[in-house]
Amino acid sequence: MQRLDGLINLQEFEIVETELYLAGIPMKVNTEDTRFSTVMGQLGDWKFIRGNYWMASAPAGEGLPLNAARELSNKNYPIINSDLRSVGLVARFLIKSKDTDPTHEGAGHYDSEGRQLLLDPDGEQERLFATNFHFQEIAKLYHFVKDQETFDQLTAKSTVDTYHIDNQVGLNELARVIRESQ
């Protein structure tokens, strides 16, 4: 995947258009984030923005179900003459993560009311949110949980809603899994 910085020129537009086409992702003009290319892809609720790599994101809680994210991460890399062993190494749920299990990092876990679960054994995060005026409204979006057993019992939905994609294979595979999970 060719490196593209910031706003793109006509030649780079063709590259972006081709990458989206090959992945089966409809293209649209990006009017939301002018730091990146003026075109983006949209597949259902997922937005794809091209910078130096593709960034894909869905609204919080609306991403890939955890089982679909695991399937993507664990799928064998289809190019035989490659050092890569799984698609999870080129379509990552965290920019710097080399961990290909989305349950470790990258998954958002939500309770039945749609609040994101946050494991907070010592209550430090909850205290921080409660004592900082700027975080008090944001704290309402979270359900602070003291222990793993309760966390697991409260999890009604787990999703992965942000991906960093390094190459065309990763873009194609993520698009395929999104389509299959909708």
ChimeraX commands (.cxc) that place a marker at each C-alpha (Angstrom):
marker #1 position 0.00,0.00,0.00 radius 0.5
marker #1 position 1.53,3.29,-1.09 radius 0.5
marker #1 position 2.07,5.90,1.61 radius 0.5
marker #1 position -0.19,8.95,1.23 radius 0.5
marker #1 position 0.13,12.04,3.42 radius 0.5
marker #1 position -2.72,14.46,4.07 radius 0.5
marker #1 position -4.83,15.75,1.19 radius 0.5
marker #1 position -4.40,13.77,-2.01 radius 0.5
marker #1 position -3.71,14.83,-5.58 radius 0.5
marker #1 position -5.35,13.44,-8.72 radius 0.5
marker #1 position -2.90,10.54,-9.11 radius 0.5
marker #1 position -3.32,9.55,-5.46 radius 0.5
marker #1 position -7.12,9.84,-5.86 radius 0.5
marker #1 position -6.92,7.06,-8.42 radius 0.5
marker #1 position -4.96,4.90,-5.95 radius 0.5
marker #1 position -7.56,5.42,-3.22 radius 0.5
marker #1 position -10.44,4.83,-5.63 radius 0.5
marker #1 position -8.83,1.59,-6.84 radius 0.5
marker #1 position -8.19,0.30,-3.29 radius 0.5
marker #1 position -11.82,0.95,-2.32 radius 0.5
marker #1 position -13.10,-0.64,-5.54 radius 0.5
marker #1 position -11.02,-3.79,-5.03 radius 0.5
marker #1 position -12.44,-4.12,-1.49 radius 0.5
marker #1 position -16.02,-3.51,-2.65 radius 0.5
marker #1 position -16.36,-0.39,-0.50 radius 0.5
marker #1 position -18.44,2.47,-1.93 radius 0.5
marker #1 position -16.54,5.75,-2.20 radius 0.5
marker #1 position -17.79,9.13,-1.00 radius 0.5
marker #1 position -16.35,12.61,-0.51 radius 0.5
marker #1 position -14.88,13.20,2.95 radius 0.5
marker #1 position -16.21,16.46,4.38 radius 0.5
marker #1 position -15.75,15.41,8.01 radius 0.5
marker #1 position -11.98,15.32,8.59 radius 0.5
marker #1 position -9.91,17.54,6.33 radius 0.5
marker #1 position -6.60,16.31,7.79 radius 0.5
marker #1 position -6.92,13.28,5.54 radius 0.5
marker #1 position -7.83,12.53,1.95 radius 0.5
marker #1 position -10.86,14.18,0.42 radius 0.5
marker #1 position -12.36,10.77,-0.39 radius 0.5
marker #1 position -13.37,8.06,1.96 radius 0.5
marker #1 position -15.22,4.79,1.89 radius 0.5
marker #1 position -18.43,3.91,3.66 radius 0.5
marker #1 position -19.70,0.38,4.22 radius 0.5
marker #1 position -22.81,0.35,6.39 radius 0.5
marker #1 position -21.96,2.33,9.54 radius 0.5
marker #1 position -18.22,1.86,8.94 radius 0.5
marker #1 position -16.13,4.79,7.63 radius 0.5
marker #1 position -12.80,4.24,5.90 radius 0.5
marker #1 position -10.35,7.14,5.75 radius 0.5
marker #1 position -7.00,6.93,3.97 radius 0.5
marker #1 position -3.90,8.55,5.40 radius 0.5
marker #1 position -0.59,6.66,5.41 radius 0.5
marker #1 position -2.78,3.59,5.93 radius 0.5
marker #1 position -6.53,2.95,6.03 radius 0.5
marker #1 position -8.36,3.76,9.24 radius 0.5
marker #1 position -11.77,2.13,9.63 radius 0.5
marker #1 position -14.20,2.98,12.39 radius 0.5
marker #1 position -17.78,2.33,13.36 radius 0.5
marker #1 position -19.85,4.14,16.00 radius 0.5
marker #1 position -19.06,2.92,19.54 radius 0.5
marker #1 position -20.79,-0.37,20.19 radius 0.5
marker #1 position -21.72,-0.83,16.52 radius 0.5
marker #1 position -18.49,-2.44,15.34 radius 0.5
marker #1 position -17.74,-6.07,14.58 radius 0.5
marker #1 position -19.09,-8.61,17.04 radius 0.5
marker #1 position -16.21,-10.17,18.96 radius 0.5
marker #1 position -16.54,-13.56,17.22 radius 0.5
marker #1 position -16.27,-11.88,13.78 radius 0.5
marker #1 position -13.24,-9.85,14.94 radius 0.5
marker #1 position -11.58,-13.05,16.17 radius 0.5
marker #1 position -12.27,-14.75,12.82 radius 0.5
marker #1 position -10.64,-11.85,10.97 radius 0.5
marker #1 position -7.62,-11.78,13.29 radius 0.5
marker #1 position -7.03,-15.52,13.15 radius 0.5
marker #1 position -7.59,-16.06,9.42 radius 0.5
marker #1 position -4.49,-17.41,7.68 radius 0.5
marker #1 position -2.81,-14.83,5.49 radius 0.5
marker #1 position -3.69,-15.85,1.91 radius 0.5
marker #1 position -0.43,-14.82,0.19 radius 0.5
marker #1 position 1.91,-17.81,0.31 radius 0.5
marker #1 position 5.24,-15.99,-0.21 radius 0.5
marker #1 position 4.76,-13.73,2.78 radius 0.5
marker #1 position 6.23,-13.63,6.28 radius 0.5
marker #1 position 2.79,-12.74,7.62 radius 0.5
marker #1 position 0.91,-15.60,9.25 radius 0.5
marker #1 position -2.51,-14.03,9.85 radius 0.5
marker #1 position -4.77,-11.28,8.51 radius 0.5
marker #1 position -4.83,-9.88,12.05 radius 0.5
marker #1 position -1.32,-8.55,11.47 radius 0.5
marker #1 position -2.44,-6.27,8.60 radius 0.5
marker #1 position -5.96,-5.39,9.79 radius 0.5
marker #1 position -5.31,-4.52,13.43 radius 0.5
marker #1 position -7.76,-3.29,16.01 radius 0.5
marker #1 position -5.08,-1.18,17.69 radius 0.5
marker #1 position -2.50,0.86,15.82 radius 0.5
marker #1 position 0.53,-0.36,17.78 radius 0.5
marker #1 position -0.74,-3.78,18.88 radius 0.5
marker #1 position 0.91,-6.96,17.67 radius 0.5
marker #1 position -1.64,-8.95,19.72 radius 0.5
marker #1 position -4.12,-10.58,17.35 radius 0.5
marker #1 position -6.74,-11.49,19.98 radius 0.5
marker #1 position -9.27,-8.63,20.20 radius 0.5
marker #1 position -10.44,-9.80,23.64 radius 0.5
marker #1 position -7.09,-8.70,25.11 radius 0.5
marker #1 position -7.11,-5.16,23.76 radius 0.5
marker #1 position -9.30,-3.38,21.27 radius 0.5
marker #1 position -12.75,-4.67,22.14 radius 0.5
marker #1 position -15.41,-2.46,23.62 radius 0.5
marker #1 position -17.62,-4.33,26.09 radius 0.5
marker #1 position -21.10,-2.95,26.81 radius 0.5
marker #1 position -23.80,-3.63,29.39 radius 0.5
marker #1 position -27.49,-4.07,28.55 radius 0.5
marker #1 position -28.03,-0.29,28.88 radius 0.5
marker #1 position -25.35,0.45,26.27 radius 0.5
marker #1 position -22.78,1.79,28.74 radius 0.5
marker #1 position -19.20,0.72,28.09 radius 0.5
marker #1 position -17.85,-1.61,30.77 radius 0.5
marker #1 position -14.60,-0.51,32.35 radius 0.5
marker #1 position -12.74,-2.94,34.61 radius 0.5
marker #1 position -11.62,-0.82,37.57 radius 0.5
marker #1 position -10.60,-3.12,40.47 radius 0.5
marker #1 position -9.29,-0.39,42.77 radius 0.5
marker #1 position -11.90,2.23,41.81 radius 0.5
marker #1 position -9.21,4.65,40.60 radius 0.5
marker #1 position -10.85,5.39,37.24 radius 0.5
marker #1 position -14.28,5.92,38.80 radius 0.5
marker #1 position -12.79,8.35,41.38 radius 0.5
marker #1 position -10.96,10.23,38.64 radius 0.5
marker #1 position -14.14,10.64,36.62 radius 0.5
marker #1 position -16.18,11.63,39.70 radius 0.5
marker #1 position -13.72,14.26,40.96 radius 0.5
marker #1 position -12.92,15.91,37.64 radius 0.5
marker #1 position -15.65,18.34,36.60 radius 0.5
marker #1 position -14.90,17.84,32.90 radius 0.5
marker #1 position -15.31,14.04,33.14 radius 0.5
marker #1 position -18.54,13.89,35.16 radius 0.5
marker #1 position -20.81,13.84,32.08 radius 0.5
marker #1 position -18.55,11.39,30.28 radius 0.5
marker #1 position -18.65,9.07,33.33 radius 0.5
marker #1 position -22.33,8.42,32.61 radius 0.5
marker #1 position -21.28,6.55,29.47 radius 0.5
marker #1 position -19.31,3.99,31.53 radius 0.5
marker #1 position -20.19,1.19,33.91 radius 0.5
marker #1 position -17.26,0.80,36.32 radius 0.5
marker #1 position -16.79,-2.82,37.43 radius 0.5
marker #1 position -14.64,-4.00,40.33 radius 0.5
marker #1 position -13.91,-7.63,39.37 radius 0.5
marker #1 position -13.54,-9.80,36.27 radius 0.5
marker #1 position -16.33,-12.22,37.19 radius 0.5
marker #1 position -18.89,-9.40,37.43 radius 0.5
marker #1 position -17.47,-7.84,34.25 radius 0.5
marker #1 position -18.03,-11.12,32.37 radius 0.5
marker #1 position -21.58,-11.46,33.76 radius 0.5
marker #1 position -22.50,-7.89,32.73 radius 0.5
marker #1 position -21.18,-8.12,29.19 radius 0.5
marker #1 position -24.22,-8.03,26.93 radius 0.5
marker #1 position -22.35,-7.05,23.77 radius 0.5
marker #1 position -18.68,-6.85,22.83 radius 0.5
marker #1 position -17.53,-5.17,19.64 radius 0.5
marker #1 position -14.37,-4.00,17.92 radius 0.5
marker #1 position -15.05,-0.69,16.23 radius 0.5
marker #1 position -11.67,0.65,15.10 radius 0.5
marker #1 position -9.14,-0.87,12.71 radius 0.5
marker #1 position -5.76,0.12,11.25 radius 0.5
marker #1 position -5.27,-1.49,7.83 radius 0.5
marker #1 position -1.81,-1.85,6.28 radius 0.5
marker #1 position -2.46,-3.42,2.89 radius 0.5
marker #1 position -5.04,-4.38,0.27 radius 0.5
marker #1 position -5.51,-7.89,1.67 radius 0.5
marker #1 position -6.37,-6.42,5.09 radius 0.5
marker #1 position -8.79,-3.92,3.52 radius 0.5
marker #1 position -10.50,-6.62,1.45 radius 0.5
marker #1 position -10.80,-9.02,4.39 radius 0.5
marker #1 position -12.15,-6.39,6.80 radius 0.5
marker #1 position -14.75,-5.34,4.22 radius 0.5
marker #1 position -15.75,-8.98,3.69 radius 0.5
marker #1 position -16.19,-9.60,7.42 radius 0.5
marker #1 position -18.19,-6.37,7.86 radius 0.5
marker #1 position -20.54,-7.37,5.03 radius 0.5
marker #1 position -20.98,-10.87,6.48 radius 0.5
marker #1 position -21.72,-9.55,9.98 radius 0.5
marker #1 position -24.41,-7.06,8.90 radius 0.5
marker link #1:1,2 radius 0.2
marker link #1:2,3 radius 0.2
marker link #1:3,4 radius 0.2
marker link #1:4,5 radius 0.2
marker link #1:5,6 radius 0.2
marker link #1:6,7 radius 0.2
marker link #1:7,8 radius 0.2
marker link #1:8,9 radius 0.2
marker link #1:9,10 radius 0.2
marker link #1:10,11 radius 0.2
marker link #1:11,12 radius 0.2
marker link #1:12,13 radius 0.2
marker link #1:13,14 radius 0.2
marker link #1:14,15 radius 0.2
marker link #1:15,16 radius 0.2
marker link #1:16,17 radius 0.2
marker link #1:17,18 radius 0.2
marker link #1:18,19 radius 0.2
marker link #1:19,20 radius 0.2
marker link #1:20,21 radius 0.2
marker link #1:21,22 radius 0.2
marker link #1:22,23 radius 0.2
marker link #1:23,24 radius 0.2
marker link #1:24,25 radius 0.2
marker link #1:25,26 radius 0.2
marker link #1:26,27 radius 0.2
marker link #1:27,28 radius 0.2
marker link #1:28,29 radius 0.2
marker link #1:29,30 radius 0.2
marker link #1:30,31 radius 0.2
marker link #1:31,32 radius 0.2
marker link #1:32,33 radius 0.2
marker link #1:33,34 radius 0.2
marker link #1:34,35 radius 0.2
marker link #1:35,36 radius 0.2
marker link #1:36,37 radius 0.2
marker link #1:37,38 radius 0.2
marker link #1:38,39 radius 0.2
marker link #1:39,40 radius 0.2
marker link #1:40,41 radius 0.2
marker link #1:41,42 radius 0.2
marker link #1:42,43 radius 0.2
marker link #1:43,44 radius 0.2
marker link #1:44,45 radius 0.2
marker link #1:45,46 radius 0.2
marker link #1:46,47 radius 0.2
marker link #1:47,48 radius 0.2
marker link #1:48,49 radius 0.2
marker link #1:49,50 radius 0.2
marker link #1:50,51 radius 0.2
marker link #1:51,52 radius 0.2
marker link #1:52,53 radius 0.2
marker link #1:53,54 radius 0.2
marker link #1:54,55 radius 0.2
marker link #1:55,56 radius 0.2
marker link #1:56,57 radius 0.2
marker link #1:57,58 radius 0.2
marker link #1:58,59 radius 0.2
marker link #1:59,60 radius 0.2
marker link #1:60,61 radius 0.2
marker link #1:61,62 radius 0.2
marker link #1:62,63 radius 0.2
marker link #1:63,64 radius 0.2
marker link #1:64,65 radius 0.2
marker link #1:65,66 radius 0.2
marker link #1:66,67 radius 0.2
marker link #1:67,68 radius 0.2
marker link #1:68,69 radius 0.2
marker link #1:69,70 radius 0.2
marker link #1:70,71 radius 0.2
marker link #1:71,72 radius 0.2
marker link #1:72,73 radius 0.2
marker link #1:73,74 radius 0.2
marker link #1:74,75 radius 0.2
marker link #1:75,76 radius 0.2
marker link #1:76,77 radius 0.2
marker link #1:77,78 radius 0.2
marker link #1:78,79 radius 0.2
marker link #1:79,80 radius 0.2
marker link #1:80,81 radius 0.2
marker link #1:81,82 radius 0.2
marker link #1:82,83 radius 0.2
marker link #1:83,84 radius 0.2
marker link #1:84,85 radius 0.2
marker link #1:85,86 radius 0.2
marker link #1:86,87 radius 0.2
marker link #1:87,88 radius 0.2
marker link #1:88,89 radius 0.2
marker link #1:89,90 radius 0.2
marker link #1:90,91 radius 0.2
marker link #1:91,92 radius 0.2
marker link #1:92,93 radius 0.2
marker link #1:93,94 radius 0.2
marker link #1:94,95 radius 0.2
marker link #1:95,96 radius 0.2
marker link #1:96,97 radius 0.2
marker link #1:97,98 radius 0.2
marker link #1:98,99 radius 0.2
marker link #1:99,100 radius 0.2
marker link #1:100,101 radius 0.2
marker link #1:101,102 radius 0.2
marker link #1:102,103 radius 0.2
marker link #1:103,104 radius 0.2
marker link #1:104,105 radius 0.2
marker link #1:105,106 radius 0.2
marker link #1:106,107 radius 0.2
marker link #1:107,108 radius 0.2
marker link #1:108,109 radius 0.2
marker link #1:109,110 radius 0.2
marker link #1:110,111 radius 0.2
marker link #1:111,112 radius 0.2
marker link #1:112,113 radius 0.2
marker link #1:113,114 radius 0.2
marker link #1:114,115 radius 0.2
marker link #1:115,116 radius 0.2
marker link #1:116,117 radius 0.2
marker link #1:117,118 radius 0.2
marker link #1:118,119 radius 0.2
marker link #1:119,120 radius 0.2
marker link #1:120,121 radius 0.2
marker link #1:121,122 radius 0.2
marker link #1:122,123 radius 0.2
marker link #1:123,124 radius 0.2
marker link #1:124,125 radius 0.2
marker link #1:125,126 radius 0.2
marker link #1:126,127 radius 0.2
marker link #1:127,128 radius 0.2
marker link #1:128,129 radius 0.2
marker link #1:129,130 radius 0.2
marker link #1:130,131 radius 0.2
marker link #1:131,132 radius 0.2
marker link #1:132,133 radius 0.2
marker link #1:133,134 radius 0.2
marker link #1:134,135 radius 0.2
marker link #1:135,136 radius 0.2
marker link #1:136,137 radius 0.2
marker link #1:137,138 radius 0.2
marker link #1:138,139 radius 0.2
marker link #1:139,140 radius 0.2
marker link #1:140,141 radius 0.2
marker link #1:141,142 radius 0.2
marker link #1:142,143 radius 0.2
marker link #1:143,144 radius 0.2
marker link #1:144,145 radius 0.2
marker link #1:145,146 radius 0.2
marker link #1:146,147 radius 0.2
marker link #1:147,148 radius 0.2
marker link #1:148,149 radius 0.2
marker link #1:149,150 radius 0.2
marker link #1:150,151 radius 0.2
marker link #1:151,152 radius 0.2
marker link #1:152,153 radius 0.2
marker link #1:153,154 radius 0.2
marker link #1:154,155 radius 0.2
marker link #1:155,156 radius 0.2
marker link #1:156,157 radius 0.2
marker link #1:157,158 radius 0.2
marker link #1:158,159 radius 0.2
marker link #1:159,160 radius 0.2
marker link #1:160,161 radius 0.2
marker link #1:161,162 radius 0.2
marker link #1:162,163 radius 0.2
marker link #1:163,164 radius 0.2
marker link #1:164,165 radius 0.2
marker link #1:165,166 radius 0.2
marker link #1:166,167 radius 0.2
marker link #1:167,168 radius 0.2
marker link #1:168,169 radius 0.2
marker link #1:169,170 radius 0.2
marker link #1:170,171 radius 0.2
marker link #1:171,172 radius 0.2
marker link #1:172,173 radius 0.2
marker link #1:173,174 radius 0.2
marker link #1:174,175 radius 0.2
marker link #1:175,176 radius 0.2
marker link #1:176,177 radius 0.2
marker link #1:177,178 radius 0.2
marker link #1:178,179 radius 0.2
marker link #1:179,180 radius 0.2
marker link #1:180,181 radius 0.2
marker link #1:181,182 radius 0.2
view
